[in-house]
Amino acid sequence: MSRQAAELGTCCIVLHSHLPWVAHAGTWPVGEEWLYQAWAGAYLPVIDLLGRLADDGRTDVLTLGMTPVLAGMLDDPYCLREFRTWVADWLVRAEGAVVDGVPAARREARLATAALGEVGGRWAAGASPLLRDLAGAGVIELLGGPASHPFTPLLDERIARCQLGVGLDDALLRTGARPSGIWAPECAFRPGLERLYGSAGVTHFVIDGPTVGGDTGRAYDVAGSGVVAFPRDLDVTYRVWSPRAGYPGGPWYRDFHTFDHPSGLKPYRVTSKDSVHKQPYDPDAALSAVRTDVADFVSTVRRRLLDLRTARDGRPGLVVVAYDTELFGHWWHEGPAFLDAVLRLLPEAGVRVTTLARALDDHVEGARELPCGSWGLGKDWHVWTDPRDLVELAAAVSERLLQVVDKRVDPYARRDALDQLTREAFLVLASDWAFSVSHDNAAQYARGRAQGHAARFFKLAEALEAYDDDEADALAADFRSLTYPFAHLDARGLL
């Protein structure tokens, strides 16, 4: 680290990668299509970028969260096979669009061809070997998290402990290392979670800036527990993406929402928020816009760190920015190019770029009690507590799960039916369903998914409580053919 960088301050870029379990749960327009679009649009180019930075000898580039439920799909043979089919179809559609004269179709065909090579090449065995190599080389820090991405503050303590343990074990099995940092789902927090995290060996996690009243220039030892919370700096983060604005809405970037319907491709640019007639996408003009926005972002980070240094009597400050990984390439087509340039230019601007784990040495300042919070709309919990039907369903499933486990679990013998019961319960508790309903985004699908997993759960619970073990085993085998994340999950972890 240069003396200049040490004096100016530190920037940690955190990417949170997550989708709910969608394998065998519908395809179009929601379901598996979510996975394959995000995989092609974001996960392929982001991993490629990190690989190129590794080849350049870069280390401690960024912090990458990968939820266990998504990691399971990115390694799954069925999903890998279906993704290859999806990419091949993408190439066929792009080639047809070339013949039809669709703007930018040739470039789309080149992207699809490259993706097909990646899927059959270094991605052939899934994501885990790639993540293991990047983490092992010190290029990234990998964050873990609870198994099904639940809204943890609302969970029963036993279920929260089991969810977290299953999630951390999942990362250990896939990458060879148990994460010391986690992405707390939805950046959600309530007092006491720091004790749960500490008992699981977690040393740090991310919260949103308003949870610390906007005082984001440092990290905090939560309630003197030794577990550190890194708050997200919204002033800087929102330069890229916010509920109302951000670079991806610029008029030269590729529009996410406007399709060429025969091909399904996106050949238009944003143009303007008010325009009915979109203009053709111009990749060169978009890259010029990227350069402008990168310069603005780097300048914003520098100003923030300089302001912090002044306010802190010359001590270097901290800027943590955190985004969904899917923003970079899927939602914002030019996002990977932006991220590449930012990671290269911030150090040249005198900013130390590193991971959360590395920042622990320099930026933890004192113990602090934290209130409840999240990164959701309003920065409270209402996104996940307002759909009362889902809240009541989750509560009923949680209560019944513990009842069945207490009645039927043998601490000396693992049982597939109880493991599948727990797996279905965990998927009912995924935060995604309430989020989708609250935002009216595929709400019918989300409710159907939560209710579907609950229906399987209650069938298994009835068989297990009735000691109808043959029926329970048959149901578990049937359900496991469709719902099988966290193969190592052991219901005895709920005891």
N, C-alpha and C positions, 0 to 999 in steps of 0.2 A: 504494500500500500504506500503510495506517495505521501510525503508530509502534507502537501496541499490537500489531497483527498481526506486525510485524517482530520485536518482542521475544518474543512467545510462541512462534512457530515456524511451520513449513510442513507442510501435508498435501498429498500428491500421490495422487490416485485414478487407478489404472491399470485399464483394462478390456481384456481379451484376447479378441478375437473369432476363433473358429476352428471349422470343421468339416472333415472330410476330403472329398475329391472323391466325391460320391455321385450325380452326374448319370448317368442311364442305367445305374444299378447297383442296381436294386431299388427298391421304393417302400415297401411296408408289410410288417411293422411297423418295419423299419429300412430305411435307404437314403434316398431323397428325402424321406420323411416327416420325418426329422431336420431337414433344411434348412428345410422349409416351416413346421414348428412353431416353430423358433427364429426364423425370419424374422418371422413374424406376432407371436410372443410377446415377442421381445426387440429385434430390429433395428429394426422400425418404431417402437415407443415410445421407444427410446433416442435414435434420430436425431430424432424429434419433440421430445423433451425438449431436446436440444442446440440445435435450431432455435429453440425458445422462449427459451432462454438467450441465444442470439445476438440475437434481437429485443430483448431487454432490455439489450443493450449489454455483456454479459459477455464477457470474454476469458480465455484461459489457464485454462479450466474443468477439464479433465481430459486425460489421455493415453489415446488409443484405439489399440490394436493391431488390425490387420486383416491376417490372413495372406493371402498371395497366392492360395492355393487357394480360400479362401472368397470373396475379392474377385472371383475369376474366375467363381464361380457367381452371385454377386449382380449381376453385369453381363451374364450370359449370356442371349441371347434365348430359348433353350429353357427355361432355369430360370425366367425371368420369365414366360413364357407358362404354364408348368405351375403356377407359384405363383398366378397369377391364377385358374386353374381351381380350385386348392386352396382359396383364400379364398372363391370363389363357392360351393363345396361346404360350407365352414364356415358361410356365411350360410344356406344351405338347411337344414342340420342344426339351426342355432340357431332358425330360424323354426318348424321342425317341433317342436322342444322347447318352444317357447312354446305351441303348440297342445296338446301333451301335458301341460302344466302342470309342466314340470321347473323346480325352483327356480333363480332367477337367469338364466333363459333370455332374458328380454327384454334384460337388460344384455349378454348374450353376443351377441345379434343386433345391438345397437348397435355393439359392438366390431367385429364382422365387417363391418358396413356401412361403418364408418369405414376399416377396412383395405382394403376393395375400392376406396374412393375414393383412398386413398394409392397403391395399386398402379397404378391407371390415371392418377394425377396426377403428383406430384413424383417417384415412384419409377419412372416409365415407362421411363426410360433407364438404370435400374440404380442402384447405390450410389455409383459413383465421382463423378458430378457433385455429389452431396450432400456427400460427404466432402471433395471439393476445395474447395467453398464454405466449409465449416466450418473447414477448416485455413487456407484463404486469409484468412479473417476473423480468424484468431487465436483462435478459440473453443477449438480442440483442438490437441494435438500428435498427429500420426499416426506410429505405429511401424510399421516394416516387419519383415521376417524372411525366413528361408530359404524356398525355393519351396514345398515340400510338407510343411513342419512336421516335419522329421526330428529324431531325437534326435541332435543334432550331435556330442556328444563321441564317439560310436561310429563316425562317418563317416571314411572315407579323406580325407586332407587335400585332394586335388584335387576330390573330390566335394563336400566341405563348402564349398570356395571357390566352386565353380560354383553350388551350391544358393543360397548367399547372394547372389551376383551376380545370378542370375536373379530372385530375390525382390525385391531392391532395384530392379532395372530394371522389374519389373512395377508397383511402386508409382509410379515415375516416369512410366511410360506412362499409368497410370490417373488420376493426380492432378496431374501436372505438377511434382512435386517428389520428389527422391530422399531418403528418410528418413535422418536422422543417428542416430536411435535405433532399436533393434530390440527385439522381444520374442524373447528366446532361448527356443526351444521347450522346454516343460516346465521353464523356469528352469534348464535343465541347463548345467553348466559343468565344464570340466577346464582345468588350467593349459595355457596356450598359445593358447586360443581368443581371448584378448584381442588377440594379434598378427594372427590372421585377421580379426577385426572391424576393427582399426585399418587394415589394408591395404585394406579395402573402404570406408573413409571413415566407419565407424560410430564414434560418440563415446560412446554409453551404452547400457546394457541393464539388464534386471531379473534379480536372483537371489533365492533364498529366504533368509529370515533365518538359518536354521541354518548356511548356508554361511559366514557370518561369525560364527558362534558366538552369534548373537542380538544382536550389537552393531549394531542397525539404526538408530540415531539420526543417521546420517550416510551419505554416499555415499563410495565408495572408488575411487581411481585404481589400477587393477589392475596390480600388479607394475611400477608406474612407466611403464606404456605410454601414458598419456594417455587410455586408454579407461576410462570410469567405470562401476562397478557400483552400482546402486541396490538395496539389500536390502529385502525385504518384511517389514513389522512384523507378526509373527503374533499378538502379544497383542491388537492392535487389529483386525487383519483377521478373526480368528476370532470377534469379537463378532457379525459378520454371518454367517459361514459357516465351519464347521470340519468335520472328519471325524465329529464326534459331536454337535454342537449348533449354535446360531446362531438368529438371529431368524426365518428362514423356517419353522422348526419350531414357531412359536408357534401356540396352539390356534385363533386367530381368522383365520389366513390360509387362503387357498384351498389345498386339498389337491391335490398334483400327481398322486398315484398312483391316486386313486379316481375312477372314471368312471361316468357314466350310459351304460350300454352301448348302448342304442338310438341315442343321438345322438352318443356319443363326447365329450360335454362334461364338464367338471369342476364340478359344482354343489355340492360339499361343502367344508366347512372341515376343517382338520387335526383339530380337536376335542381329541384327546389321543393320545399314542403307544400307549396300551393299549386304546383303544376299538375295538370291532368295528363298531359302528353309528355312522357319521359323521353329523354334524349339517349342515343346509343352510348354505351360504355366505352371510354377511351383509356386503356391501361396506362399509356404514357402520361396523360393528364392526371390520372389517379396517383401515380408514383410521385409526380411533382407536388401534389397535395400532401402526400405522406411526408415529404421532406419539410414542407412548411410546418406541419403539425408536430413533427419530431422536434424541430427547433423550438417551437412554443413549449412543448412538454419539458424539454431539458432546461429551458430558461425558467419555467415555473418551479421545477424541483430546486434549481440553484437559488432562486429568490426565497423559497420557503426555508431552505437550510441556512441561508444568510440571515434571515429574520430570526430564526431560532437561535443562531449563534449570538446575535445581538441581545436577545431576550434572556439568554442563559449565561451572560457574562463570559462569552467566548468559548463555552463548552460546545462541542459539536452535537447537533441534533439528529433526529431520525425521521425519515419519511417512509411509511409503509403504504404501498398501494396494492390493492387486491381486486381481482376481477375473475369472473368465470372464464375458464380456458376457452370455452366455446365462442366467446366474443372474437377471438383472434383467428379469423379465417372463415368460420361458419356464419356468424352474424355480420361481421365486418370483414369483407373479403381481403382487404389490404392490411388487416391486423398483423399477420406474421411479418410483413415487411416493416411495419411500424415498430414492432417489438424488437426485431433484429437491429434496426438503426438506433433505437433507444439504448439497448444494451451495449452497443459499441461506442456511442457518443457520450453517455453519462460519465464514464471514467475520464474521457478526454476533457470534460468540463469540470474536473476536480471533485467529482462525486464518487464516494466509495459505494460500489454495488456489491451486495452480498446477500447471504441467506439469513433467515431468522435465527437459525442456530448459531451462526457466527456473530450476529448482532447481540446475542446474550452477553457477550464479554464486555461490551462497551456502553450499552444503552438501557440497562435496568436500573431504575432509580427509586428506591424506597418501596415500602409496602403501601397498598391502597385497597380499601374496600370498594367493591364494584356493585352497582345496582343491576337490576334486570335490564336486558336489552337484546337487540337483534339488528341485522342489517336490512330487515324488511321495511315495507312502507310504514312510515311513522316511527320507525326504529323501536317499536314495541312488539308485542306478540300477537296483535289482533289478526294478522294474516292467517295464523295457524289456530286461532281460537274462535274465530267468527263462524266458520262452517260447523254449526253445532251438531249436525248429523254425523260428521266425520269425527268430531271430538268425542261424542258419545259412543260411537262405534269403537274407537281406539281404546276408550276406557273399559268398555265391556270385554274386548279381546284381552287387554292386559290383565284384568282381574281374573278372567277364566284361565288364562295361561298359567298364572301362578297357582291357582287352585289345582289344576290338573297335574302340574309338575310336582307339587307337594304331595299329591295323592299317589302318583304313579312312578315317579323317578326312583330307580334303584341306584344309590351312589356308587355301587360297584359294577354296574353293567350299563353300557350305552345302548340306547334303543332308537332305531331309525324312525319309528312313528312319532316319538317325542321330539326328535330333532326336526322332523318336517313340520310338526305342529309349531315349534318355535320359529322356524323359518317363515312360515306363512304369517305368523303374528308379527314378526319383525317387518315384513313387507307391508302389512296394514299400517304400521306406524311410520312409514316413510313420510317425510315432510312434504314431498312433491304433490301429494294428492290435495291437501288443503291449500297449498300455494296456487295450484292450477284452478281450483274452484274459486278462491278469493279473487283471482285476476281474470276470471272467466276465460281462461285459456285451456281449451280442450277439457272443459269442466265435466262433461258427460263421460268422457273416457276416464278421467281421474276418479270420479265417483265409482264407476264400474270396476276399475281396478281394485280400489280399496274394498268394495263390497265382495268382489270375486275372491280375493285372498281371505277375507273374513268368512265367507261361506265354506271354503275348504277347511279353514281352521276349526269352525264349529262342528263340521262333520267328523273331523278327526277327534276333537275333544269328546264328542258324544260316544264314539266307539271306545276311546281309552277309558273314560269314566265308567262305562258299562263293562269293562274288562273283556270286550269283544276284540281280542288281539288279532285274530285272523282278519277281521274287517279293517282294523286300524292299519295293519301291515299292507293290505291291498290298497287302501286309500292312499297311504303314504307313498307307495311305489308309483301309483298313478299320478299323484300331484308332483312328485319329484321329477317326473319326465318333462314337466313344463316349468317348474319353479325350483331351481337348484343352485342358487348362489351360496357361498359359504359352506362348501362341502365338509369342512372340518367342524362346523357348528355342533356343539354338544350341549344338549338341554340341561345336563347336570351343572353347567355354569350358572344356572339360575338359582341354585340352592344357596 
